[in-house]
Amino acid sequence: MGTEGYSPTLVKKAVRQAAKAASFRDASEDLRELARLTVSPTHLQRLTERVGREWQQQRDADVQALKENRLARDYAKAPAVAAVLLDGGRYQTRAEAAGRGVTAPAWREDKVACCQTYASRASATDPQPRPPSKFLDRVRVTRLAAELRSHSGKSVGRADKAPPPPRPKRRRVRKATRPRRLVRTVTATTADNEAFGWQVAAEVHRRGLDRARRKACVGDGSKAVWAVFEFHLLAAGFIGILDFLHLLSHLYAAACAAQPKGTEAAWALYGQWLCWAWSGKVLLLLGGLRAVCKRLGTAPAGAGEDDPRRVAADTLGYVENNRGRMNYPEYRRLGLPISSAPVESVIKQLNRRVKGSEKFWLHGGAEAVLQVRAAYLSEDERAERYWARPRPHPRAVGGGRLRRPAAAPQ
């Protein structure tokens, strides 16, 4: 029997399901149907948040150890290729000590990092000099650009939306063109960017990613991402890489601003810019964007975010600010990833748990649940190690709250 008054195996199952299901209520129903375990949603919440706080305390202890230069490395051998991919999700909070119901709701950002190792080989030349066909597929690009702009908070007009494209036939991809992921670990927090940066640095040090022969940091271009990179990763030799998919969405929006949306002229302009970007021809790309901005003129004060002049100017600024992170032929030659899609995928899974129009978190609740969910999304068996160790902790709630359902009469 564990400290919760139930077997450790069933406590482990309860916490795992509470972190994976869309809500504590859904997890409670899943446990009743699949494990014949009766546990209320409230009890599940308290138990999961307590376990999450234990993981949070260990994470914070690692950060403090890093600051004091005493954090141990878990791996003696350095990886060949490593990448840190950074982005953020969303969740809602409500006021503390305001009683039942939702008071002062507000959207907040959680910050997420995927720390990954890869199997890839460096090449003498660019192994994929031509962009993938999907980046020049009109339906796919329209849909992808709309999804990314929606994720970033930009409004998406009705013309930006497109039906799902038909599923293409799977084609064999040469191994040399795409790094193969080996191990992923996830760091997630509701804390500020400074604290997040130290958490990322501790994870990088613990896994020895800073000792990799080739290493990169991939982000969407936000100031917060590159602040973490410059303070914690640049000196360790990481290469900053602008996520190519976010760049694609900006170029598509600017092309639709420069020419009537949906026309062949807009699509041709996007195709030209896309090929320049893929080939690392940043000066040509900047020249094309500046010519469009000059022709359209300056947006007046108070112009909407969909104003063509503002869209074109925003894209120009985006490329100018990130021009040093757009040498994509060199990144591909080194076998480094150029997309932050892996962290986007993780954020979708985290958002499924903490984000929702009906979910409002109190202080610490979202942080604790993020720790549990991130642990199960990590591929270094950290969750298994946690449950294997002795846990001399007090009960999360009173005894007798976890019990088997009563047997049905014969």
C-alpha positions in Angstrom: 0.0 0.0 0.0 1.2 3.5 -0.9 0.9 6.7 1.1 -2.4 7.4 -0.8 -4.0 4.4 0.8 -4.0 2.4 -2.5 -1.5 0.4 -4.4 1.4 2.3 -6.2 0.4 0.7 -9.5 -3.1 2.1 -9.4 -1.9 5.5 -8.2 0.5 5.6 -11.1 -2.3 4.7 -13.5 -4.6 7.4 -12.0 -2.0 10.2 -12.3 -1.0 9.2 -15.8 -4.6 9.2 -17.0 -5.4 12.5 -15.3 -2.5 14.1 -17.2 -3.4 12.6 -20.5 -7.2 12.9 -20.6 -8.8 16.2 -21.7 -10.1 16.8 -18.1 -10.1 15.4 -14.6 -13.7 14.4 -15.2 -12.8 12.5 -18.3 -10.0 10.8 -16.5 -12.3 9.7 -13.7 -14.7 8.2 -16.1 -11.9 6.4 -18.0 -10.5 4.9 -14.8 -13.9 3.7 -13.8 -14.6 2.0 -17.1 -11.1 0.7 -17.9 -9.5 0.0 -14.5 -12.6 -0.4 -12.3 -11.1 2.3 -10.1 -13.5 4.9 -8.5 -11.8 8.2 -7.9 -13.5 11.6 -8.0 -12.4 14.3 -10.4 -11.5 16.5 -7.4 -9.4 13.8 -5.8 -7.6 13.2 -9.1 -6.9 16.9 -9.5 -5.3 17.1 -6.0 -3.3 13.9 -6.5 -2.0 14.9 -9.9 -1.1 18.4 -8.8 0.8 17.0 -5.8 2.8 14.7 -8.0 3.3 17.6 -10.5 4.7 19.7 -7.6 7.1 17.0 -6.7 8.4 17.0 -10.3 8.5 20.8 -10.2 10.6 20.8 -7.1 13.1 18.4 -8.7 13.3 20.7 -11.8 13.9 23.7 -9.7 16.6 21.9 -7.7 18.3 21.1 -11.0 18.2 24.8 -12.0 19.7 25.8 -8.7 22.4 23.1 -9.1 23.2 24.5 -12.6 23.5 28.0 -11.3 26.0 26.7 -8.6 27.9 24.6 -11.2 27.1 21.3 -9.6 24.4 19.8 -11.8 25.5 16.3 -12.9 25.2 15.1 -16.4 23.1 12.0 -17.0 25.0 10.9 -20.0 28.7 10.3 -20.3 28.7 10.2 -24.1 27.9 13.4 -26.0 25.3 13.1 -28.8 26.3 13.7 -32.4 23.4 16.0 -33.3 21.1 17.9 -30.9 18.4 20.6 -31.2 16.4 22.7 -28.9 13.0 23.7 -30.3 11.1 26.5 -28.6 7.5 27.8 -28.7 4.5 28.6 -26.6 0.9 27.5 -25.9 -2.1 29.1 -24.2 -4.2 28.5 -21.1 -6.7 30.4 -19.0 -6.5 31.4 -15.4 -9.1 32.7 -12.8 -8.8 34.8 -9.7 -7.5 33.2 -6.5 -9.6 33.1 -3.3 -12.7 34.3 -5.2 -14.9 31.3 -4.3 -16.7 29.0 -6.8 -17.2 30.1 -10.4 -14.9 32.1 -12.7 -13.7 35.5 -11.7 -11.3 37.7 -13.7 -10.5 35.1 -16.4 -7.4 35.8 -18.4 -5.4 34.1 -21.1 -1.8 33.3 -20.3 1.1 31.7 -22.2 2.9 28.6 -21.3 6.4 28.1 -22.7 7.6 24.8 -24.1 10.9 23.3 -25.2 11.6 20.1 -27.0 15.2 19.0 -26.5 16.0 16.3 -29.1 18.9 14.2 -30.3 19.1 13.1 -33.9 20.8 10.6 -36.2 22.1 12.5 -39.3 25.2 12.9 -41.3 26.8 16.1 -42.6 27.1 16.4 -46.4 29.6 18.2 -48.6 26.7 19.9 -50.4 23.1 20.7 -49.8 21.3 17.4 -49.9 17.9 18.9 -50.9 18.5 22.0 -53.0 14.9 22.1 -54.2 12.0 22.8 -51.8 9.6 20.0 -51.1 6.6 19.8 -53.4 4.2 20.3 -50.5 5.6 23.9 -50.0 4.5 24.6 -53.6 1.1 22.9 -53.4 -1.5 25.6 -53.5 -4.1 23.9 -51.3 -1.6 22.7 -48.8 0.2 26.0 -48.5 -3.1 28.0 -48.1 -4.2 25.7 -45.3 -0.8 25.6 -43.6 -0.5 29.4 -43.7 -4.0 29.9 -42.2 -3.2 27.4 -39.4 0.1 29.1 -38.4 -1.4 32.6 -38.5 -4.3 31.5 -36.4 -1.9 29.9 -33.9 0.1 33.2 -33.7 -3.1 35.1 -32.9 -3.4 36.8 -36.3 -6.9 37.0 -37.8 -7.6 34.7 -40.7 -10.0 35.8 -43.3 -12.4 33.4 -44.9 -10.4 33.3 -48.1 -7.4 32.0 -46.1 -9.2 28.8 -45.2 -9.1 25.8 -47.4 -10.5 22.3 -47.2 -8.2 19.5 -46.2 -6.1 18.4 -49.1 -6.4 14.9 -50.4 -4.0 12.5 -48.8 -1.0 12.1 -51.1 0.7 8.8 -51.8 3.6 8.2 -49.4 6.9 8.5 -51.1 10.2 7.2 -49.8 12.3 10.0 -48.5 16.1 9.7 -48.7 17.6 9.3 -45.3 20.2 12.0 -46.0 17.5 14.7 -46.4 15.9 14.4 -43.1 17.4 14.1 -39.6 15.9 11.1 -37.7 14.9 11.8 -34.1 16.4 9.6 -31.4 15.3 10.9 -28.0 12.9 13.8 -27.1 12.5 15.4 -23.7 10.0 18.1 -23.0 10.2 21.2 -20.7 7.1 23.2 -20.1 6.2 26.0 -17.6 3.9 28.8 -16.9 6.7 30.8 -15.4 8.3 33.9 -17.0 10.8 33.8 -19.8 13.8 34.2 -17.5 12.9 31.2 -15.4 12.1 29.2 -18.6 15.5 30.0 -20.0 17.2 28.5 -16.9 15.0 25.4 -17.1 16.0 24.9 -20.7 19.7 25.4 -19.8 19.4 22.8 -17.0 17.9 20.2 -19.3 20.5 20.9 -22.0 23.3 20.5 -19.5 21.8 17.4 -17.9 21.5 15.6 -21.2 24.8 16.9 -22.5 23.3 18.5 -25.6 25.8 21.4 -25.3 28.6 18.9 -26.1 27.0 17.7 -29.4 29.2 18.2 -32.4 26.3 19.8 -34.3 23.6 21.6 -32.5 20.8 24.1 -33.3 18.0 26.1 -31.6 14.9 26.4 -33.8 12.2 29.0 -33.1 9.5 31.0 -34.7 11.1 34.4 -34.6 9.7 35.8 -31.4 11.9 38.0 -29.2 11.3 35.7 -26.2 12.7 32.7 -28.1 15.8 34.4 -29.2 16.4 35.9 -25.8 16.6 32.4 -24.4 18.9 31.4 -27.2 21.3 34.3 -26.8 21.5 34.1 -23.1 21.8 30.3 -22.6 22.7 28.6 -25.9 24.7 30.9 -28.2 27.9 30.7 -26.1 27.6 26.8 -26.2 27.8 26.8 -30.0 24.2 26.3 -30.9 23.1 27.7 -34.3 20.0 29.8 -34.3 17.6 28.7 -37.0 14.3 30.5 -38.0 11.5 27.9 -38.3 10.9 27.6 -42.1 7.2 27.0 -41.7 6.6 30.3 -40.0 8.7 32.0 -42.6 6.5 30.3 -45.3 3.3 31.7 -43.7 4.7 35.2 -43.6 5.8 35.0 -47.3 2.4 33.7 -48.4 0.6 36.5 -46.5 2.9 39.2 -48.0 2.4 37.8 -51.5 -1.4 37.9 -51.0 -1.0 41.5 -49.9 1.2 42.5 -52.9 -1.2 40.9 -55.4 -5.0 40.2 -55.3 -5.5 37.2 -53.1 -6.1 34.0 -54.9 -4.7 35.2 -58.2 -2.0 33.5 -60.3 0.2 36.6 -59.8 0.0 36.2 -56.0 0.9 32.5 -56.2 3.8 33.1 -58.6 5.2 35.8 -56.3 4.9 33.5 -53.3 6.7 30.7 -55.3 9.6 33.0 -56.2 10.0 34.2 -52.6 9.7 30.6 -51.3 12.5 29.3 -53.6 14.7 32.2 -52.6 14.2 31.5 -48.9 14.8 27.8 -49.3 18.0 28.5 -51.2 19.2 31.0 -48.6 19.1 33.9 -51.0 18.1 36.4 -48.3 19.3 39.5 -50.1 17.1 38.7 -53.1 14.2 38.1 -50.8 14.7 41.3 -48.9 14.9 43.2 -52.2 11.6 41.7 -53.4 9.9 42.6 -50.1 11.3 46.1 -50.1 10.0 46.7 -53.6 6.5 45.6 -52.7 6.5 47.8 -49.6 7.7 50.8 -51.6 4.9 50.2 -54.2 2.2 49.8 -51.6 3.3 52.7 -49.4 3.2 53.1 -45.6 0.2 51.9 -43.7 -1.5 54.8 -41.8 -1.7 54.8 -38.0 -4.5 52.6 -36.8 -4.5 50.4 -39.9 -6.0 46.9 -39.4 -3.7 43.9 -39.2 -5.0 42.7 -42.5 -4.2 46.0 -44.3 -1.9 44.9 -47.2 0.6 47.7 -46.4 0.9 46.5 -42.8 1.1 42.8 -43.8 4.0 43.5 -46.3 5.8 45.7 -43.8 5.5 43.1 -41.0 6.9 40.4 -43.3 9.8 42.7 -44.3 10.6 43.4 -40.7 10.3 39.7 -39.9 12.9 38.7 -42.5 15.2 41.6 -41.6 15.2 40.7 -37.9 15.9 37.0 -38.7 18.2 37.3 -41.7 21.1 35.7 -39.8 19.1 32.6 -39.1 18.1 31.8 -42.6 21.1 30.0 -44.1 18.9 26.9 -44.8 21.3 25.2 -47.3 24.0 25.2 -44.7 21.7 23.9 -42.0 20.5 21.0 -44.3 24.2 20.3 -45.1 24.9 19.9 -41.4 22.0 17.6 -40.9 20.1 20.0 -38.6 16.3 20.4 -38.4 14.9 23.6 -40.0 11.3 23.3 -38.7 9.9 23.6 -35.2 7.1 21.2 -36.1 8.0 18.8 -33.3 7.5 21.4 -30.6 4.2 22.5 -32.3 3.0 18.9 -32.1 3.9 18.7 -28.4 2.1 22.0 -27.7 -1.1 20.6 -29.3 -0.9 17.7 -26.8 -0.3 20.0 -23.9 -3.1 22.4 -25.1 -5.5 19.4 -25.2 -4.9 19.0 -21.5 -4.7 22.6 -20.2 -6.3 24.8 -22.9 -10.1 25.2 -23.4 -12.9 27.7 -23.3 -14.2 25.9 -20.2 -10.9 25.4 -18.4 -9.8 28.0 -15.8 -6.7 27.3 -13.7 -5.7 28.6 -10.3 -2.2 29.5 -9.5 0.1 26.5 -9.6 -2.5 24.1 -11.0 -1.6 24.4 -14.6 2.1 24.4 -13.7 1.8 21.1 -11.9 -0.2 19.4 -14.5 2.2 20.6 -17.2 5.0 18.9 -15.3 3.2 15.5 -15.3 2.2 15.8 -18.9 5.7 16.8 -20.0 7.2 13.9 -18.2 5.0 11.4 -20.1 5.8 13.1 -23.4 9.5 12.8 -22.7 11.3 9.7 -24.0 14.0 9.3 -21.4 11.9 7.1 -19.0 11.8 9.9 -16.3 8.3 9.0 -15.4 9.2 5.3 -14.8 12.2 6.3 -12.7 10.0 8.5 -10.6 7.5 5.8 -9.8 10.2 3.3 -9.1 11.7 5.3 -6.2 10.3 5.3 -2.6 7.8 8.1 -2.1 7.5 8.9 1.7 5.1 11.8 1.1 1.9 12.6 3.0 -1.5 11.8 1.5 -2.9 14.2 -1.2 -6.3 13.9 0.5 -8.0 11.8 3.1 -7.8 8.0 3.1 -10.4 5.8 1.5 -10.9 8.1 -1.5 -9.5 5.6 -4.0 -11.5 2.4 -4.0 -12.7 -0.3 -6.3 -16.3 0.0 -7.5 -18.7 -2.2 -5.6 -19.2 -5.5 -7.3 -22.5 -6.0 -9.0 -24.9 -8.5 -7.4 -24.7 -12.0 -8.8 
